[in-house]
Amino acid sequence: MSSYAHVKAGTKYPGILVTAGANDPRVDPWQGAKMAARLEAANASDKPILLRVNYDAGHGITDTVSQQVSDWTDIFTFSCGTLARRTSSRLRSSHRS
């Protein structure tokens, strides 16, 4: 079953970065956009649901090194930002107890 079918309204989803390649021969780019829109509509948390579209790449097989670096930079930046927000909110709540 697809991940799209498992999205449930009112669920507190974590921060999610959905990626898509505009020239992807395996996965149509609109599928990533559809998933991001579904998650955004169903999300009950204040965490971001973001869509990143690489207009110069496809499924990653023929990506140049600079495209790969750009992709991974965005992925790691999003991940680090998400972890930093999670850690700082836990620290704030532990000081309140």
C-alpha positions as CSV (number, residue, x, y, z in Angstrom):
1,M,0.0,0.0,0.0
2,S,1.2,3.5,-0.7
3,S,2.5,5.9,2.0
4,Y,-0.2,8.4,0.7
5,A,-2.9,6.0,1.8
6,H,-1.5,5.8,5.3
7,V,-1.7,9.6,6.0
8,K,-4.3,10.2,8.7
9,A,-6.0,13.5,9.4
10,G,-5.4,15.0,12.8
11,T,-2.0,13.2,13.3
12,K,0.9,15.2,14.7
13,Y,3.5,14.5,12.1
14,P,7.2,15.4,12.6
15,G,8.9,17.9,10.3
16,I,9.1,16.3,6.8
17,L,11.1,17.2,3.7
18,V,9.6,15.6,0.6
19,T,12.0,15.7,-2.4
20,A,11.2,15.3,-6.1
21,G,13.2,15.5,-9.4
22,A,11.5,17.3,-12.2
23,N,13.2,15.0,-14.8
24,D,12.7,11.7,-12.9
25,P,11.8,8.9,-15.3
26,R,10.7,6.6,-12.5
27,V,8.6,8.8,-10.2
28,D,6.4,11.6,-11.6
29,P,7.3,14.9,-9.8
30,W,3.6,15.5,-9.1
31,Q,3.6,12.5,-6.7
32,G,5.9,14.3,-4.3
33,A,3.8,17.4,-4.5
34,K,0.6,15.4,-3.9
35,M,2.2,13.7,-0.8
36,A,3.4,17.0,0.6
37,A,0.0,18.6,0.2
38,R,-1.7,15.6,1.8
39,L,0.6,15.7,4.8
40,E,0.2,19.4,5.1
41,A,-3.6,19.1,5.1
42,A,-3.6,16.2,7.7
43,N,-0.9,17.6,10.0
44,A,-2.0,18.6,13.5
45,S,1.4,19.7,14.6
46,D,3.3,22.9,14.0
47,K,6.2,21.1,12.4
48,P,6.9,22.0,8.8
49,I,6.0,19.9,5.8
50,L,8.3,21.1,2.9
51,L,8.6,20.1,-0.7
52,R,12.0,20.4,-2.5
53,V,11.9,20.1,-6.3
54,N,15.2,19.7,-8.1
55,Y,14.5,21.0,-11.6
56,D,17.8,19.9,-13.0
57,A,17.8,16.3,-11.9
58,G,15.9,13.0,-12.1
59,H,16.1,9.9,-10.0
60,G,19.7,10.6,-8.9
61,I,21.4,8.2,-11.3
62,T,22.8,10.8,-13.7
63,D,23.1,13.7,-11.2
64,T,26.4,15.6,-11.2
65,V,28.5,15.8,-8.1
66,S,27.4,19.5,-7.6
67,Q,23.7,18.4,-7.8
68,Q,24.3,15.7,-5.3
69,V,26.1,18.1,-2.9
70,S,23.2,20.5,-3.3
71,D,20.6,17.8,-2.6
72,W,22.4,16.5,0.5
73,T,23.1,19.9,1.8
74,D,19.4,20.7,1.9
75,I,18.6,17.3,3.4
76,F,21.2,17.6,6.2
77,T,20.3,21.3,6.8
78,F,16.6,20.4,7.2
79,S,17.5,17.4,9.5
80,C,19.8,19.4,11.7
81,G,17.2,22.2,12.0
82,T,14.5,19.7,12.9
83,L,16.7,18.1,15.5
84,A,17.8,21.4,16.9
85,R,14.1,22.5,17.4
86,R,13.3,19.2,19.0
87,T,16.2,19.4,21.4
88,S,15.6,23.0,22.4
89,S,11.9,22.3,23.0
90,R,12.8,19.3,25.2
91,L,15.3,21.4,27.2
92,R,12.7,24.2,27.7
93,S,10.1,21.7,28.9
94,S,12.6,20.0,31.3
95,H,13.4,23.4,32.9
96,R,9.7,24.0,33.6
97,S,9.3,20.7,35.5
